[in-house]
Amino acid sequence: MFRKIIFGSLLLIFINHFTYSQEDVILKGYFLEDSIKIGVGSPYVLTAKYPISVDLIFPDSLYDFSPYELDEKLYYPTKSDSEYSYDSAVYYLTSFEIDSIQFYQMPAFILKGKDSVVLTAQKDSIFLQQLVSEIPDSVAVEAMPLIENTTYKKVNFQFNYPYLIIGLVLFFIILIVVLVFFGKPIRKWFLLKKMSKAHMAYLDQLDKTIASDKNYEHLITLWKNYHAKLEGEPYTSYTTKELLKLAPVKSIETVLRNIDKAIYGKPITLPISELYQLKNFSQERFEEKIKEVENG
């Protein structure tokens, strides 16, 4: 009996220490300015206070911010004390809506294994600043005088429709012959050319990003977008854990996990040589896809 009492007490202490409720998470979101202009980014602040045992993330650049569009995101490193962690970020949102008063509330996500819990900040409002006022009728008439001209001018127009029909028939006959005998090689040639052009543009952008940009979130988004198109897999919606289930990606597990730490944990600077593993991986996958296309 005494053992059961001790075991029950320890279990209660363990549960109280490691469990939390959503009320323990304080999420706030608000516009920094009172008004917004159409097509001009306005800063929106999102802050969170939550227990250090909670795995909480903010929306990244792939999130759908409708009815707004994301111009830029400024993320500040997580700060923690003995009980709580504190996160904050500034999102520059652009609106193309014409409502005089606009509302928005942004979510955050608590990760629980493969699932997540969505928390939403309180709704905040912002006024639309009108840039063009109504033009008086008198000004409009003076600025745009109308000149009446009802003179009829005859235009001679002749077209040889039989020649047009004959030409179209010949064109389609030639096109069908070309597609029947040379369609597959032509399609393959255009596809290889398109893949090579896209790959060179991607490598150029990747090199510039690795060399000059310490925004690892932008780097991994660029990498995911390219491979989603190359591989036909939804890389952009996969977490790192899900990506590592793909056999080829296993070879760069270390660098992907380190990038995650740099984005969601303490800010660190990763060696350029390590980041270039992403480029080497892309080159290998591109060459394999080229061989697949060439072989038919």
Secondary structure in CASP SS format (residue, H / E / C, confidence):
PFRMAT SS
TARGET T0000
AUTHOR 0000-0000-0000
METHOD secondary structure of the structure
MODEL  1
M C 1.00
F H 1.00
R H 1.00
K H 1.00
I H 1.00
I H 1.00
F H 1.00
G H 1.00
S H 1.00
L H 1.00
L H 1.00
L H 1.00
I H 1.00
F H 1.00
I H 1.00
N H 1.00
H H 1.00
F H 1.00
T C 1.00
Y C 1.00
S C 1.00
Q H 1.00
E H 1.00
D H 1.00
V C 1.00
I E 1.00
L E 1.00
K E 1.00
G E 1.00
Y E 1.00
F E 1.00
L C 1.00
E C 1.00
D C 1.00
S E 1.00
I E 1.00
K C 1.00
I E 1.00
G C 1.00
V C 1.00
G C 1.00
S E 1.00
P E 1.00
Y E 1.00
V E 1.00
L E 1.00
T E 1.00
A E 1.00
K E 1.00
Y E 1.00
P E 1.00
I C 1.00
S C 1.00
V C 1.00
D C 1.00
L E 1.00
I E 1.00
F C 1.00
P C 1.00
D C 1.00
S C 1.00
L C 1.00
Y C 1.00
D C 1.00
F C 1.00
S C 1.00
P C 1.00
Y E 1.00
E E 1.00
L E 1.00
D E 1.00
E E 1.00
K E 1.00
L E 1.00
Y E 1.00
Y E 1.00
P E 1.00
T E 1.00
K E 1.00
S E 1.00
D C 1.00
S C 1.00
E C 1.00
Y E 1.00
S E 1.00
Y E 1.00
D E 1.00
S E 1.00
A E 1.00
V E 1.00
Y E 1.00
Y E 1.00
L E 1.00
T E 1.00
S E 1.00
F C 1.00
E C 1.00
I C 1.00
D C 1.00
S C 1.00
I E 1.00
Q E 1.00
F E 1.00
Y E 1.00
Q C 1.00
M C 1.00
P E 1.00
A E 1.00
F E 1.00
I E 1.00
L E 1.00
K E 1.00
G C 1.00
K C 1.00
D E 1.00
S E 1.00
V E 1.00
V E 1.00
L E 1.00
T E 1.00
A C 1.00
Q C 1.00
K C 1.00
D E 1.00
S E 1.00
I E 1.00
F E 1.00
L E 1.00
Q C 1.00
Q C 1.00
L C 1.00
V C 1.00
S C 1.00
E C 1.00
I C 1.00
P C 1.00
D H 1.00
S H 1.00
V H 1.00
A H 1.00
V H 1.00
E H 1.00
A H 1.00
M C 1.00
P C 1.00
L C 1.00
I C 1.00
E C 1.00
N C 1.00
T C 1.00
T C 1.00
Y C 1.00
K C 1.00
K C 1.00
V C 1.00
N C 1.00
F C 1.00
Q C 1.00
F C 1.00
N C 1.00
Y H 1.00
P H 1.00
Y H 1.00
L H 1.00
I H 1.00
I H 1.00
G H 1.00
L H 1.00
V H 1.00
L H 1.00
F H 1.00
F H 1.00
I H 1.00
I H 1.00
L H 1.00
I H 1.00
V H 1.00
V H 1.00
L H 1.00
V H 1.00
F H 1.00
F H 1.00
G H 1.00
K H 1.00
P H 1.00
I H 1.00
R H 1.00
K H 1.00
W H 1.00
F H 1.00
L H 1.00
L H 1.00
K H 1.00
K H 1.00
M H 1.00
S H 1.00
K H 1.00
A H 1.00
H H 1.00
M H 1.00
A H 1.00
Y H 1.00
L H 1.00
D H 1.00
Q H 1.00
L H 1.00
D H 1.00
K H 1.00
T H 1.00
I H 1.00
A H 1.00
S H 1.00
D C 1.00
K C 1.00
N C 1.00
Y H 1.00
E H 1.00
H H 1.00
L H 1.00
I H 1.00
T H 1.00
L H 1.00
W H 1.00
K H 1.00
N H 1.00
Y H 1.00
H H 1.00
A H 1.00
K H 1.00
L H 1.00
E H 1.00
G C 1.00
E C 1.00
P C 1.00
Y H 1.00
T H 1.00
S H 1.00
Y C 1.00
T C 1.00
T H 1.00
K H 1.00
E H 1.00
L H 1.00
L C 1.00
K C 1.00
L C 1.00
A H 1.00
P H 1.00
V H 1.00
K H 1.00
S H 1.00
I H 1.00
E H 1.00
T H 1.00
V H 1.00
L H 1.00
R H 1.00
N H 1.00
I H 1.00
D H 1.00
K H 1.00
A H 1.00
I H 1.00
Y H 1.00
G C 1.00
K C 1.00
P C 1.00
I C 1.00
T C 1.00
L C 1.00
P C 1.00
I H 1.00
S H 1.00
E H 1.00
L H 1.00
Y H 1.00
Q H 1.00
L H 1.00
K H 1.00
N H 1.00
F H 1.00
S H 1.00
Q H 1.00
E H 1.00
R H 1.00
F H 1.00
E H 1.00
E H 1.00
K H 1.00
I H 1.00
K H 1.00
E H 1.00
V H 1.00
E H 1.00
N C 1.00
G C 1.00
END
